[in-house]
């Protein structure tokens, strides 16, 4: 049948669970604050270069000129162009 649990046992179990909860919160905080690897898409730096790309592209600059001006690779400019096309398509 059911096991009888005393108030002392209950308090002890609550302490154990609170300790475990604190440890898990610390672990969660670690994962929230860690630096993610890979390309950080759409952060402030990305958006600044992208906006400069849009200005240059719409004023008639070539992709190579824009890449040299922003000191980024041509592949990055192609990524910006793909994002630009996607955004223009969404606007329509």
N, C-alpha and C positions, 0 to 999 in steps of 0.2 A: 504494500500500500504506500501511501504518501509518507515521505520522511518529514518529521517534525523539525522545523528550523527555528533556532532560538534567536532572539533579538541581537545577541552578541555576534552570532554567526552572520547574520544579515549585515550588521555594521562592518564586519571584517570584509565581507564580499563587496560591499559598497566602496570601501577604501581601495581594494584591489582593482576594481573597475575604474575608479577615478585615476589611479596611477597609470593604468593601461591607456586610458583616454588621454592623459597628459602626454605620454610617450607618442601616441599616434598623432596628436596635434603638432608636436615638434617635427615629426617626420613629414607631415603634410606641409608645414611651413617651409621645410627644406625644399620640397618639390615645387612649391609655388615660387620660391626665390631663385631657383637655379637658372643658369643661362642656357637658353635653348640653342642647339647647334643648327647649322645650316643658314640659308639666306633668310634674313629678317624682312619679309615682304611688307611693304606699306608702312614702315616706320618713318620717322621724320626725315632721315637722310634719303631714303628711297623716294619719298614724296617730293622732296626738294629737287632732286635730279630729274624725276619724272616731269614735274611742272616746268623745269627748264627745257626738257626735251619737247614738251608740247609747244612752248613758246617758239623754240627754234624750228620745229617741224612745220608749224602753221605759218611761219614767216618765210618758208621756202629753203631753209638750210638743208644740206644733205645729211644723211645719217652719220657718215664718217666725220663731218665737221662737228656735229653735235657730240659724238663720242670723244673726239679730241678735246673739245671745249670743257667737257665734264670729267675728263680723265677716266673714262669707263671703256669697257670692251664693246666691240661692235655687237656681240651677242646680247649684251645688256640692252643696247639700243633696240634690238629686235624684240626683246621681251617688252620693253616700253611701248613699242609700236603695236604689238599684239594686244596689250592692255588698253592702249588708246583706241584701237579699232573696236574692241569689246565694249568700251564705255560709250563710244559714239553709236554703236548699234543699240545699246540699252536706251540711250536718249531718244532714239527715233521711234 
